[in-house]
Amino acid sequence: MITYRMATPDDLELLTQTRVTFFADVHPEVTDAEKADIYAFTRAYFEETLQDGSYIAFLAFDGDRLIATSGVNFYRTPPNPKNTTGKTAYVSNIYTRPEYRGQGIATRLFAMAAAEAQRHGCGKAVLHATDIGRPLYEKYGFYSPSSAMEYYFE
């Protein structure tokens, strides 16, 4: 039977390992050295944000085995007509182990993250979708704005 719950700081190692597994699945070109860096920075990130409440994660288990995760970060931007509070949720870390995909687990975890964002008063949610996750998010009304741009400092 699959069970769901909110993560606690005691789940730090599970969340960190799952995030590195997710990166390995999505970015097979990532080297072992890069994975080690991702692991260390991810662990520090989760340790801080789980404590201060700026990140909340949900977990799905099959017995004692972690099989899927979802997460949501909270931040503020200047208000605008569509989001007058500026409170924004960044949905991330939605990952289901391959052998459990197609069973609605990610859908349930996403719904839990979205409900938490609404509970926190967020007027907007953003995310970066993988090809496999895009249909789920589009079903909930997410779309790709043409004005979005990114830049990575090196």
C-alpha positions in Angstrom: 0.0 0.0 0.0 1.3 3.4 -0.9 1.3 6.0 1.9 1.9 9.8 1.7 3.2 12.3 4.2 5.0 15.6 4.6 8.7 15.4 5.0 10.5 16.4 8.2 14.1 17.3 8.8 14.7 13.7 9.7 14.1 12.9 6.0 17.1 15.0 4.9 19.1 12.1 3.6 16.2 10.5 1.7 15.4 13.9 0.0 19.0 14.5 -0.9 19.6 11.0 -2.3 16.3 11.3 -4.3 17.3 14.7 -5.8 20.7 13.3 -6.9 18.9 10.2 -8.5 16.5 12.6 -10.2 19.4 14.6 -11.7 21.1 11.4 -12.9 17.9 10.3 -14.7 17.3 13.7 -16.3 20.9 14.6 -17.0 22.9 11.4 -17.7 25.8 13.6 -18.8 26.4 14.8 -15.2 29.8 13.5 -14.0 30.4 11.8 -10.7 32.3 14.9 -9.5 29.3 17.0 -10.3 27.0 14.6 -8.6 29.1 14.9 -5.5 28.8 18.7 -5.6 25.1 18.5 -6.2 24.7 16.1 -3.3 26.6 18.4 -0.9 24.9 21.6 -1.9 21.5 19.9 -2.0 21.9 18.5 1.5 22.9 21.9 2.8 19.9 23.5 1.0 17.4 21.0 2.4 18.9 21.2 5.9 18.3 25.0 5.9 15.0 25.3 4.1 13.2 22.4 5.8 14.1 24.1 9.1 13.0 27.6 8.2 9.9 26.5 6.3 10.7 28.1 3.0 10.7 24.6 1.4 8.1 21.8 2.1 8.3 18.3 0.6 5.9 15.5 0.4 6.9 11.8 0.2 5.3 8.7 -1.1 6.3 5.3 0.3 5.6 1.7 -0.7 6.1 0.1 2.7 9.4 1.6 4.0 10.7 2.4 0.5 10.6 6.0 -0.7 9.2 5.9 -4.2 8.3 9.5 -5.1 8.7 13.1 -3.9 7.3 16.6 -4.5 8.4 19.9 -3.1 7.4 23.5 -3.0 9.5 26.6 -2.3 8.0 29.9 -1.1 9.2 33.3 -2.1 7.9 36.8 -2.8 8.2 39.0 -5.9 6.8 42.5 -6.3 3.0 42.4 -6.6 1.4 42.6 -10.0 -2.2 42.5 -11.2 -2.3 38.7 -11.5 -0.5 38.1 -8.2 -1.3 41.0 -5.9 0.5 39.6 -2.9 3.6 38.6 -4.8 3.6 35.3 -2.9 4.9 32.7 -5.3 5.4 28.9 -5.1 8.2 27.2 -7.0 7.2 23.6 -7.5 10.1 21.3 -7.7 11.5 17.8 -7.0 8.5 15.9 -8.4 10.1 12.6 -9.0 8.7 9.1 -9.2 10.9 6.0 -9.4 10.5 4.6 -13.0 8.8 1.3 -11.9 6.1 3.3 -10.1 5.2 5.7 -12.9 1.8 5.8 -14.5 -0.1 5.1 -11.2 -1.1 8.6 -10.3 1.5 9.0 -7.5 3.0 12.2 -9.0 -0.4 13.6 -9.6 -1.3 13.1 -5.9 2.0 14.5 -4.7 1.6 17.5 -7.0 -1.9 18.1 -5.7 -0.5 18.1 -2.1 2.2 20.6 -3.1 -0.3 22.8 -4.8 -2.7 22.7 -1.8 0.2 23.7 0.5 1.1 26.6 -1.8 -2.5 27.8 -1.6 -2.6 27.4 2.1 0.5 29.7 2.3 -1.4 32.3 0.3 0.6 32.0 -2.9 -1.1 33.6 -5.9 1.2 32.1 -8.5 3.1 28.9 -9.0 6.0 28.3 -11.3 8.1 25.2 -12.2 10.5 23.8 -14.7 9.0 20.7 -16.4 10.7 17.7 -17.8 9.2 16.2 -21.0 7.7 13.3 -18.9 6.1 15.7 -16.4 4.8 18.3 -18.8 1.4 16.6 -19.4 0.6 16.5 -15.7 1.3 20.3 -15.3 -0.6 21.2 -18.4 -3.6 19.3 -17.1 -3.5 21.6 -14.1 -3.4 24.7 -16.3 0.3 25.5 -16.4 1.6 27.0 -19.6 4.9 28.3 -20.9 5.0 32.1 -21.0 6.8 33.5 -24.0 8.6 36.2 -21.9 10.5 33.8 -19.6 14.3 33.9 -19.9 17.1 32.4 -17.9 20.8 33.2 -17.4 23.3 31.1 -15.4 26.2 32.9 -13.9 29.4 31.0 -14.3 
